[in-house]
Amino acid sequence: MLEEKKVVLPGDFLGTSEEFIPGEGVYDDGGNLYASLIGEVSIGPSRVISVHPRVETPPVIEDGDVVIGQVVDIKDNVVVVNIACVKGKERREVAAPSQGIIHISNVRSGYVTELRQEFGYLDVVKARVIDAKTLRLSTEAKDLGVIKAICMRCKSDLKRRGNILSCEKCKRVETRKLSEDYGKGIV
């Protein structure tokens, strides 16, 4: 007899179709029942055997998701961001290595003339996905923008002083499109 809560791998034999009715995560191959994913076995009412995922599946980025990423390139009209995770699904990294872009028109609600005054290389940003197919991102809302920045001169962490950032090590002052969560460690 197969025990409940046992962790199984895809292809593990679970029983026969004479003993159980296949449920979620189970497939029937000629009367033999096998696990189709990694998970825990459960046997429900009416002898339905199921395998519940033990590992979360990688999140798929969708319109409206808030993502966290790192600035890897700044061009004249776009900022390129390596997306690390989706807010609310931080336990798994994104399914495929993904790069999103923040167009100059999606940085803030006002007019932006120079992207290098809004973002710095290696800044950690929080942005909303406005087009999942092309991975276009926006930082227009107050809770979106740079959440961690480093000094362009000495690479130390920048501390927030009102709406500007200052480096305690080399005394450099920089500007960014700051999230209201800057420096709080809140994603």
Rosetta blueprint (number, residue, H / E / L):
1 M L
2 L L
3 E L
4 E L
5 K L
6 K L
7 V E
8 V E
9 L L
10 P L
11 G L
12 D L
13 F E
14 L E
15 G E
16 T E
17 S L
18 E L
19 E L
20 F L
21 I E
22 P E
23 G L
24 E L
25 G L
26 V E
27 Y E
28 D E
29 D E
30 G L
31 G L
32 N E
33 L E
34 Y E
35 A E
36 S L
37 L L
38 I L
39 G E
40 E E
41 V E
42 S E
43 I E
44 G L
45 P H
46 S H
47 R H
48 V E
49 I E
50 S E
51 V E
52 H E
53 P E
54 R L
55 V L
56 E L
57 T L
58 P L
59 P L
60 V L
61 I L
62 E L
63 D L
64 G L
65 D L
66 V E
67 V E
68 I E
69 G E
70 Q E
71 V E
72 V E
73 D E
74 I E
75 K L
76 D L
77 N L
78 V E
79 V E
80 V E
81 V E
82 N E
83 I E
84 A E
85 C E
86 V E
87 K L
88 G L
89 K L
90 E L
91 R L
92 R L
93 E L
94 V L
95 A L
96 A L
97 P L
98 S E
99 Q E
100 G E
101 I E
102 I E
103 H E
104 I H
105 S H
106 N H
107 V L
108 R L
109 S L
110 G L
111 Y L
112 V L
113 T L
114 E L
115 L H
116 R H
117 Q H
118 E L
119 F L
120 G L
121 Y L
122 L L
123 D L
124 V E
125 V E
126 K E
127 A E
128 R E
129 V E
130 I E
131 D E
132 A L
133 K L
134 T L
135 L L
136 R E
137 L E
138 S E
139 T L
140 E L
141 A L
142 K L
143 D L
144 L L
145 G E
146 V E
147 I E
148 K E
149 A L
150 I E
151 C L
152 M L
153 R L
154 C L
155 K L
156 S L
157 D E
158 L L
159 K E
160 R E
161 R E
162 G L
163 N L
164 I E
165 L E
166 S E
167 C L
168 E L
169 K L
170 C L
171 K L
172 R L
173 V E
174 E E
175 T L
176 R L
177 K L
178 L E
179 S L
180 E L
181 D L
182 Y L
183 G L
184 K L
185 G L
186 I L
187 V L
